[in-house]
């Protein structure tokens, strides 16, 4: 681009390219029904939280002092053992983005890529829902999804009305509801999902988990 104002033209160019590609592929690029499905479930969970004062309880498949594992597998290695050639792994991190967290997630993603020879992606939740959320639930089912959640060191209430102190939900609860809603939507679409909930030092635990995934081929 010759000048910053040319950015608008580039945005229009690739939006138009998306529409043309969608027409050639026989899909509607302006529709995202699976994204809306996750939103509906998240709203239901938020409504239940406001009514009951707590999120729906889940039973972990395995627990330790610092980690709860939710899903059909009891470990990350066990979950990834079902991966097949041509599939991909998506890390969905519902944690605070920081440069240190960026590096930890990138290291884990690359270790999984090298160990299992699979395409890998990473995204912070809930923002990835508006970019790759439709792909995750609307493709041919080739993804393995790893949700990473953690106990928030601090939480902040969301005012029910601007300028008021009364609050019926916190940012942490809202984030957890969105993660839970997307996980339910993925499972409802027949996708393979595991959730790793960390209660200790998240960076240290991610580093340990990355080290545990050896480089040799399966």
TAWO-V76505 format. One record per residue. N is the residue number from 1. PHI is phi in radians with two decimals (NA if undefined). PSI is psi in degrees with one decimal (none if undefined). D_LAST is the distance of its C-alpha to the last C-alpha in Angstrom with 1 decimal. Layout:
# TAWO-V76505
N:PHI:PSI:D_LAST
N:PHI:PSI:D_LAST
This chain:
# TAWO-V76505
1:NA:139.1:45.1
2:-1.42:-24.6:48.6
3:-2.67:158.2:49.3
4:-1.00:-31.9:47.7
5:-1.17:-14.9:49.6
6:-1.27:-11.5:47.7
7:-1.04:-39.3:44.7
8:-1.04:-40.1:46.4
9:-1.13:-37.8:46.6
10:-1.17:-40.3:42.9
11:-1.05:-45.9:42.0
12:-1.10:-40.7:44.3
13:-1.01:-47.6:42.8
14:-1.41:-25.1:39.3
15:-1.15:-42.2:40.5
16:-1.14:-40.6:42.4
17:-1.08:-37.1:39.4
18:-1.11:-42.9:37.3
19:-1.11:-42.9:40.2
20:-1.15:-43.7:40.5
21:-1.10:-39.2:36.8
22:-1.08:-41.5:36.8
23:-1.10:-40.8:39.8
24:-1.20:-31.7:38.2
25:-1.48:-9.3:35.1
26:1.38:27.7:37.3
27:-2.16:162.2:36.4
28:-1.69:104.8:38.7
29:-1.25:-5.2:37.4
30:-1.77:6.3:39.9
31:-2.02:140.6:38.6
32:-2.50:67.3:35.8
33:-1.09:-32.8:36.2
34:-1.31:-27.2:32.8
35:-1.16:-42.9:33.6
36:-1.13:-34.8:36.9
37:-1.06:-41.9:35.3
38:-1.16:-37.0:33.5
39:-1.13:-41.2:36.8
40:-1.06:-46.2:38.7
41:-1.13:-40.3:36.4
42:-1.11:-40.1:36.6
43:-1.13:-36.9:40.4
44:-1.12:-40.5:40.5
45:-1.19:-39.8:38.6
46:-1.10:-42.4:40.9
47:-1.09:-40.6:43.9
48:-1.14:-38.0:42.8
49:-1.11:-44.3:42.3
50:-1.17:-29.8:45.8
51:-1.40:-39.3:47.3
52:-1.86:-12.7:45.6
53:1.41:10.2:44.9
54:-2.76:158.4:41.2
55:-1.39:155.3:38.0
56:-0.98:138.2:36.7
57:-1.46:142.3:34.9
58:-2.13:147.8:31.3
59:-1.75:119.9:29.7
60:-1.23:149.9:26.4
61:-1.34:-24.8:23.7
62:-2.74:145.7:23.2
63:-2.45:150.9:25.3
64:-2.41:-172.2:25.8
65:-1.12:-30.3:28.6
66:-2.05:-2.3:27.1
67:-2.56:136.4:24.7
68:-2.03:136.1:25.0
69:-2.00:123.3:22.2
70:-1.98:131.8:23.5
71:2.41:-168.8:21.8
72:-1.39:-22.0:20.2
73:-1.73:156.7:17.3
74:-1.79:0.7:18.3
75:-2.73:161.4:15.8
76:-1.14:-41.2:14.0
77:-1.10:-40.3:10.5
78:-1.14:-37.2:11.7
79:-1.15:-45.5:13.0
80:-1.27:-16.1:10.1
81:-1.11:-20.5:8.1
82:-1.49:-2.7:10.7
83:-1.15:144.4:10.2
84:-2.13:159.7:10.8
85:-1.00:138.3:11.5
86:1.59:-5.5:14.8
87:-1.61:178.6:14.8
88:-2.43:160.6:15.5
89:-2.08:130.1:15.4
90:-2.04:120.7:18.9
91:-1.57:124.1:19.9
92:-2.07:100.1:23.4
93:-1.74:107.3:25.2
94:-1.62:64.0:28.5
95:-2.40:168.5:29.5
96:-1.23:126.0:32.1
97:-1.31:127.6:31.2
98:-2.49:162.1:31.9
99:-0.99:-38.2:30.9
100:-1.16:-38.1:29.0
101:-1.25:-38.0:27.2
102:-0.95:-46.6:26.5
103:-1.17:-42.9:24.8
104:-1.11:-42.8:22.8
105:-1.21:-37.5:21.5
106:-1.12:-41.0:20.9
107:-1.11:-41.8:18.8
108:-1.15:-43.1:16.7
109:-1.06:-45.9:16.4
110:-1.18:-35.9:15.5
111:-1.14:-41.1:12.8
112:-1.12:-42.8:11.1
113:-1.02:-48.1:11.9
114:-1.23:-35.9:10.5
115:-1.29:-41.2:7.1
116:-1.86:-3.3:6.6
117:0.99:46.7:9.3
118:-2.18:149.5:11.7
119:-1.11:141.1:15.4
120:-2.34:147.9:16.4
121:-2.34:161.5:19.9
122:-2.48:141.1:21.9
123:-2.65:146.5:25.4
124:-1.47:134.8:28.0
125:-1.65:150.5:29.5
126:-1.57:7.8:31.8
127:-1.20:-28.0:32.5
128:-1.13:-19.8:29.4
129:-1.02:-28.1:30.9
130:-1.66:4.9:33.5
131:-2.12:-58.0:31.2
132:-1.90:1.7:27.9
133:-1.03:-38.9:28.8
134:-1.19:-40.7:30.1
135:-1.04:-45.4:27.0
136:-0.99:-40.2:24.7
137:-1.79:-10.2:26.9
138:-1.99:2.7:28.4
139:-1.50:-162.3:25.7
140:-1.42:7.9:24.1
141:1.53:30.6:21.8
142:-1.64:7.0:18.6
143:-1.75:148.8:18.1
144:-2.03:125.6:16.4
145:-1.98:126.5:19.0
146:-2.01:104.9:18.9
147:-1.49:132.5:22.5
148:-2.04:116.3:23.4
149:-2.19:165.7:26.9
150:-2.68:155.4:28.9
151:-1.22:124.7:32.3
152:-1.23:129.6:34.8
153:-1.11:-27.0:36.7
154:-2.65:154.8:39.7
155:-2.31:157.5:40.7
156:-2.28:129.6:43.5
157:-1.24:148.3:45.6
158:-1.74:118.2:46.2
159:-1.05:139.6:50.0
160:-1.18:-32.1:51.1
161:-2.38:146.4:53.7
162:-0.97:132.6:54.1
163:1.46:-2.9:56.1
164:-1.81:155.8:55.9
165:-1.60:-17.9:54.3
166:-1.19:139.3:53.4
167:-2.56:136.7:49.7
168:-1.90:-1.0:47.9
169:-2.78:152.1:44.3
170:-1.85:166.4:42.5
171:-1.10:-37.4:40.1
172:-1.10:-42.7:37.3
173:-1.17:-38.8:38.0
174:-1.11:-43.8:38.2
175:-1.08:-42.8:34.8
176:-1.12:-37.4:33.3
177:-1.15:-38.3:35.0
178:-1.18:-39.2:33.6
179:-1.12:-43.6:30.0
180:-1.14:-41.7:30.8
181:-1.12:-41.5:32.4
182:-1.20:-38.3:29.6
183:-1.09:-42.1:27.1
184:-1.11:-39.0:29.5
185:-1.15:-39.4:29.9
186:-1.11:-46.5:26.2
187:-1.11:-40.2:25.9
188:-1.11:-24.6:29.2
189:-1.60:8.4:27.6
190:1.38:20.8:24.8
191:-1.54:157.8:22.2
192:-1.65:121.9:19.3
193:-2.37:140.4:20.3
194:-2.30:141.6:19.7
195:-2.04:128.5:22.3
196:-1.91:112.9:22.0
197:-1.88:117.5:25.5
198:-1.73:138.1:26.2
199:-1.96:-14.7:29.6
200:-1.74:-143.4:29.4
201:-1.32:106.2:28.9
202:-1.12:-45.1:26.6
203:-1.08:-42.6:25.9
204:-1.13:-41.2:25.1
205:-1.21:-37.2:22.8
206:-1.15:-38.7:20.9
207:-1.11:-42.4:20.6
208:-1.12:-41.8:19.4
209:-1.14:-38.9:16.7
210:-1.11:-42.1:15.6
211:-1.11:-35.0:15.6
212:-1.22:-20.8:13.5
213:-1.52:102.0:10.5
214:-1.26:161.7:9.3
215:-1.44:-18.6:8.9
216:-1.18:156.2:6.5
217:-1.16:150.5:3.8
218:-1.17:none:0.0
